[in-house]
Amino acid sequence: MRTKADPFDKGKLQTSPSPRVKRLRARLQETKASICPDRARIMTRVFQELDGQHMVTLWAQAFDAVLREMRIYIAHDELIVGNQASTPMAAPLF
């Protein structure tokens, strides 16, 4: 009977970053941090348009608008995508 190979056996588990991870790390290190005003603009507009509505309605509508209107970016080499800002290394304003 054949036994399964244990991926944690010495020498079989990759311990250094793959070329893809090295490229991603280099890209992040080269990217200057910034601020993304997109979310703040969308939420401010919705709050102004729905002034006087119940707070739960305001937040629900603002969340809906953010999901519909935020720019999406997917960088080369990424396997898991998504960010709360519209560009890499950008902090969102709420």
N, C-alpha and C positions, 0 to 999 in steps of 0.2 A: 504494500500500500504506500502511495506517495504522500508525503507530508507537505503542508504549505510552508513556503519560505517565510521566515519572520523578518519583516522589513526593518526591525530594530536590531538585527544582528550586526555586530561590529563590521564596519566597512560597507554596509549595504544602504545605509540611509544617507541621502545627500545632505551635507552640512554646510556647504557654501552656496551663496545665492546663484540662481540660474542667470543666464545672459539676459532674459526678459526682466527679471527683478533688478538686475544691475542697471539696465536702461531706465526703468521706472524710477529707481532711486536717484540716478544722475539727473533725470528730468526734474524731479522735485527739488533737488538741491540747487539747480540752476534757476528755478522759478522764484521770482521776487514776490513776497507776500503783498496782498492788496486788500481792498475793501470792495465788496459787491453791493451796490445800492439797489439792485433790481427788486429784491424781496420787500425792502422798505417802501419803495415807490408803489408797488402793487398793493401792499397792505394799506398804505396811507390813502390811496385812491378809493379802495373799497370802503374803508371806514368813513371817508368823507361822503361817498355816495349813499351809504346806508345810515347816516347819522340819525340817531333817535331809536334805532332798532335795539332789540334785546342783545346784551353782550355776547351770549352764546351764538346768536344768529350772525353777529358781526364776525366773530372768529371763524365760524364755519364757512361763511362766504369768502373771507380773506384766504383761508386755507385752500378752498376750491380754486380761487383765482390764481394763487401761487402755483398750484399743481398744473393748471392749464397754461399759464403764461410764462413761467420761468424758462429761460433758455437751458437746453440740455447739451452737455458736451460728453463725448465718449472719446477718450484719448487712445491712441494706438497702444497696443500691448495690454490694455486693461481687461481683466477677466470679470471683475466685480465693478459695476459702474454706479454712479449716482453721487450727488454732492448737494449740499445745501446752498451753494453759491453757483454762479454761472461760469466761473473760470477756476482753474486749479489754484490752490493756495490763496483763495480769497475768503475773507471772513464776511458772513452775511450781516446786514444791519436789520434789526427787527423793529 
